[in-house]
């Protein structure tokens, strides 16, 4: 039986996440819960390093996002096969001295930090010192990461003076968790500053949204000559930002100066997410500031990210309980509009933007036509991971 290799991982996560829960009862008519992954079918699973359609070894944020979600499933339900699948990626990539295949500290890319988050749990479970060394290596990047004058991290060395909302998710939760686990209280101020600085640089007072990025030097062709901001608020960039906020707050002490400012940013994100939720489907658009306009489309990764963030923010008391209605509408709408099941019971998450960025060698202009014409694909890890996490948050709220 043919199956996209994302489906094997996704199906395992969904079966365990929803299979015996209130969630499953809601969507029995949509998904055939009698379908399960068997031992013989597992032989056809890809190696975990092959996630994100990769033909070769790569240390990248998508692997960390999806495998982190799988570890969340393991923490909730058990089943060692799930943990082993994530550990296999770490074992493949990390050497005894803590060095990481395909990771170069000299690149100073925040994207390369995100996969480190799962190493905290893997180190706890295995006690293998190579994981601690790898964590220390990734943490060392913050000491050399280029910054603007206000302390905001560049997204990558090759993108000078630029802060991207994507980078907050890639770096800030890891930074905060490392500080928490290693008793480095002085780091919290820096983590908080990243959120405040990125908000200041990307906030659009005309609509309350945060734009994808800002070039503080105002030299990029995509940058506004006055503000330095990119042209639009991209759905997934706001999704990354929302997830970064709720995940980093787990580790920032309640008494920490500036934490209230992070909460204020999160509450504004919640306001905008509620305002722009599609009333018919409960989803969100690829380009948020052009919601409903011709050519724009409801996009699955940002929709999953917003649902996860709203569920968690309500559960943790970061935002008002009334936002639970937004999350529930988005969750149910996701099941109805972004999930397809074929005649064999194979599940697909549809309509995810494969990638979007700004500048680069093949120049990305960041205009409206650019965002709506980037590749759309099924079973993208940037939709799968957040959707699994959203399902788990839904179940926590039931309890």
Secondary structure, 3 states (H helix, E strand, C coil): CCCCHHHHHHHHHHHHHHCCCHHHHHHCCCCCCCCCCCHHHHCCCCCHHHCCCCCCCCCCHHHHHHHHHHHHHHHHHCCHHHHHHHHHHHHHHECCCCCECCCCHHHCCHHHCHHHHHHHHHHHHHCCHHHHHHHHHHHHHHHHCCECCCCCECCCCCCCCEEEHHHHHHHHHHHHHHHHHCCCCCHHHHHHHHHHHHHHHHECCCCCCECCEEECCCCCCCCCCCCCECCCCEHHHHHHHHHHHHHHCCCCCCCCCCHHHHHHHHHHHHHHHHHHCCCCCCCCECEHHHCCCCCCCECHHHHHHHHHHHHHHHHCCCCCHHHHHHHHHHHHHHHHHCEEECCCCCEEECCEECCCCCECCCCECCCHHHHHHCCEECCCHHHHHHHHHHHHHHHHHHC
